[in-house]
Each structure stands twice: as structure tokens, then as C-alpha cells.
Amino acid sequence: MDHLTVVDHPLVQHKLTLMRRTETSTAEFRRLLREISQLLAYEVTRELPMTTKRIQTPMQEMDAPVLDGRKLALVSILRAGNGLLDGMLELVPSARVGFVGLYRDEETLEPVQYYFKAPSELDERLVIAVDPMLATGNSSAAAIDLLKEAGAKDIRFLCLLAAPEGVQRMQEAHPDVPIVTASLDEKLNEKGYIMPGLGDAGDRMFGTK
């Protein structure tokens, strides 16, 4: 899976284990998700374009590296994507933000769209779509469809957990979109949930059922 990057950094893996535990509280889950999103953000933004800018240090002038081009766009796939979004915005506060509202029909497991709002000039920005779980891949693929229709050309997908079925679905639908995740888990169960997984990320983050 050349388009898949699994971030095996010890801090990422340790925090993910804490998040998987049934006894982890809602407050702790949210805190860990925010922390791990920042660690994953380092990987997904590794190849941002750079240029130099003339600055004055306390010692002398120098040509120092700075980010080049348009501000990147972070797009949350609602609602659970907001957990990754919040942490990444602390790291990249100048990023533009968009939202894709999709829910999964529990009978068909197909995505149903209810909201879409994206920043302008997506064709000139690196777009990072975020959603904690890449399960069937149907919602993620549909979200990428919407972003491409809105003009996005350089897209990356960031998730906390991925299932092989979801990775394959994304590769088939969008082979040009790299995926960055903290873990490639074993499989999906009959209800389309990642196994061993960590349950429903949205429910655990917001304390809902």
C-alpha cells in the first residue's frame, strides 16, 4: 500500500493504546485525540512547500525558511473529524477550515450528505481531510469527491485508525490521495466497525450513544 503511511512513533502508539481502552473517560479521550492529532500533523505536513524570507535575528540578517504558497486547508468530516481538527489548528492556526457533513446509513453503510462548506481557491491549496476512522471508506471517498468537485487538486487524508477495506476503497476511488494513519487495524465487523478499533470515535469524544 504505497499510498498509506502508518505513523509508528512511540508517542503516537502509546496515546492510541490509551484511547482504545474501554475505561478511558470522555475528557481523557478528547485530550488524547487532540495530542495525537498534533503528532500526526507533523507527518501529513512533512512535504509542505518552502521558500526563504529575509529576517533580522539579534545577531545578523539571514535568509530563513518559511512556508510558501496559499494557506493550507483543513477539512473536517463531521462530526468526529472535529477532534483531529482542533489539535491541528493549534499547530497551524492560520489554516483555512472547511466542513463536510456526512452520516452513514446503518442499513446500507452508504454515506448521506447533509452539509458542505469549503474555503475558496482550493485548487491553490494543500487540502487535508480529517476523520478519525477510515472504516468502509464510503464516507471518506464521498468527501474527497466533494472536495475535488470544489476544485481541490492536492489532497491528503488523515485518520486515527484505518481498516484494510477502507484503505482499499480509497485507493480504488482516489489513488492520488495519500493516507496517513496511526494504525492499520485488522478488519471490519458485520456492522462496518473497525476491529479491534476503539468504538465510535464521535460517541467517545462527545459522550453520546
C-alpha positions in Angstrom: 0.0 0.0 0.0 2.3 2.7 -1.3 -0.2 5.5 -0.7 -0.6 4.6 3.0 1.7 5.9 5.8 1.3 4.3 9.3 2.9 6.6 11.9 4.7 4.3 14.2 6.2 6.9 16.5 6.3 5.6 20.1 4.3 8.6 21.5 1.6 8.1 18.8 1.3 4.4 19.6 1.2 4.9 23.3 -1.5 7.5 23.2 -3.5 5.4 20.8 -3.4 2.5 23.2 -4.7 4.7 26.0 -7.6 5.8 23.6 -8.5 2.3 22.8 -9.2 1.3 26.5 -12.8 1.0 27.5 -12.1 2.7 30.8 -10.7 5.9 29.2 -13.1 8.8 30.1 -14.6 11.2 27.6 -12.4 14.0 28.9 -9.3 12.0 28.6 -10.3 10.7 25.2 -10.7 14.2 23.9 -7.4 15.3 25.4 -5.5 12.3 23.8 -7.2 12.9 20.5 -6.0 16.5 20.4 -2.5 15.5 21.4 -2.2 12.6 18.9 -3.6 14.8 16.1 -0.7 17.2 16.5 1.8 14.4 16.3 0.1 13.0 13.1 0.0 16.6 11.7 3.8 16.6 11.6 3.7 13.6 9.3 0.9 14.8 7.0 2.5 18.2 6.5 6.0 16.9 6.1 6.3 18.0 2.4 4.8 21.4 2.6 6.4 23.8 0.0 9.0 26.1 1.5 10.7 29.3 0.5 13.0 31.8 2.3 12.4 35.2 3.8 15.0 37.8 4.8 14.8 38.4 8.6 16.8 40.1 11.3 18.0 37.9 14.2 19.5 39.5 17.3 22.9 38.7 15.7 22.5 39.4 12.0 20.3 39.2 8.9 19.6 35.8 7.3 17.5 34.1 4.7 15.2 31.9 6.9 12.9 29.1 5.8 9.1 29.9 5.8 6.1 28.2 4.3 5.3 29.0 0.7 2.1 29.4 -1.2 -1.5 29.7 -0.1 -2.5 28.8 3.5 -3.4 25.1 3.7 -7.0 24.0 4.1 -8.1 21.6 6.8 -11.4 19.9 6.1 -13.2 18.1 8.9 -15.6 15.3 8.1 -18.3 15.9 10.7 -18.7 15.2 13.4 -15.8 13.2 14.7 -13.3 15.0 12.4 -13.5 18.0 14.7 -11.4 16.1 17.3 -8.5 15.9 14.9 -9.2 19.4 13.5 -8.9 21.2 16.9 -5.5 19.8 17.6 -4.2 20.5 14.1 -5.4 24.1 14.3 -3.3 24.6 17.4 -0.3 23.6 15.3 -1.3 25.5 12.1 -3.6 28.3 13.4 -3.5 30.2 10.0 -5.0 27.3 8.1 -8.4 27.8 6.3 -11.1 25.4 7.5 -13.9 23.6 5.8 -16.5 21.0 6.8 -18.2 18.0 5.2 -21.3 16.7 6.8 -21.9 13.0 6.1 -23.5 10.3 8.1 -23.5 6.6 7.4 -26.8 4.9 6.7 -26.8 2.0 9.2 -28.7 -0.3 6.8 -26.7 0.3 3.6 -23.5 1.6 5.1 -23.6 4.3 2.4 -22.8 8.0 3.1 -25.6 10.6 3.2 -24.6 14.2 2.7 -26.2 17.0 4.8 -23.6 19.8 4.8 -20.6 21.1 2.8 -18.7 24.3 3.2 -15.1 24.7 1.9 -12.6 27.6 1.7 -12.1 29.4 -1.5 -9.3 28.7 -4.1 -8.9 25.0 -3.1 -7.1 24.5 -6.4 -4.2 26.5 -5.0 -4.1 24.9 -1.5 -2.9 21.7 0.0 -6.2 20.2 1.4 -6.0 17.8 4.4 -9.3 16.0 5.0 -9.5 14.6 8.6 -11.7 11.9 10.1 -10.7 9.6 13.0 -12.0 6.4 11.4 -11.4 5.1 7.9 -13.8 2.1 8.1 -15.7 1.2 4.9 -14.2 4.2 3.2 -17.5 5.1 1.6 -17.9 8.4 3.5 -14.3 9.3 3.1 -14.4 8.7 -0.7 -17.6 10.7 -0.9 -16.0 13.6 1.0 -13.0 13.6 -1.4 -15.4 13.6 -4.3 -17.0 16.8 -3.0 -13.6 18.4 -2.4 -12.5 17.6 -6.0 -15.7 18.9 -7.3 -14.9 22.2 -5.4 -11.6 22.4 -7.2 -9.1 20.7 -4.8 -6.2 19.0 -6.6 -3.7 18.3 -3.9 -5.5 16.3 -1.2 -4.3 14.2 1.7 -6.4 12.2 4.1 -5.6 11.9 7.8 -7.2 9.4 10.2 -6.5 7.8 13.5 -7.5 4.3 12.6 -7.9 2.5 9.2 -9.3 -0.8 8.2 -7.9 -2.7 5.2 -11.4 -2.5 3.5 -11.4 1.3 3.8 -7.9 1.7 2.5 -8.7 -0.4 -0.5 -11.9 1.6 -1.2 -10.0 4.9 -1.0 -7.2 3.5 -3.2 -9.8 2.5 -5.8 -11.7 5.7 -5.7 -8.9 8.2 -5.2 -5.4 6.6 -5.9 -3.9 10.1 -5.9 -4.8 10.8 -2.3 -2.2 9.7 0.3 -3.5 8.4 3.6 -1.7 9.0 6.9 -2.9 7.0 10.0 -1.8 5.8 13.4 -2.8 2.2 12.8 -4.0 -0.2 10.1 -6.3 -2.4 12.2 -7.4 -6.0 11.3 -10.8 -5.8 9.7 -14.4 -4.5 9.8 -17.1 -6.4 11.7 -20.6 -7.1 10.2 -21.8 -3.7 11.2 -18.9 -1.9 9.5 -16.9 -1.0 12.6 -13.2 -1.3 12.8 -11.8 -4.2 14.8 -10.2 -4.2 17.3 -10.7 -0.4 16.9 -11.8 1.9 19.8 -15.6 2.0 19.3 -17.4 5.0 17.8 -14.9 7.9 17.9 -17.7 10.5 17.9 -19.6 8.9 20.7 -16.5 8.6 22.8 -15.4 12.2 22.1 -18.8 13.8 22.8 -20.1 11.3 25.4 -23.1 10.3 23.4 -24.5 6.9 22.4 
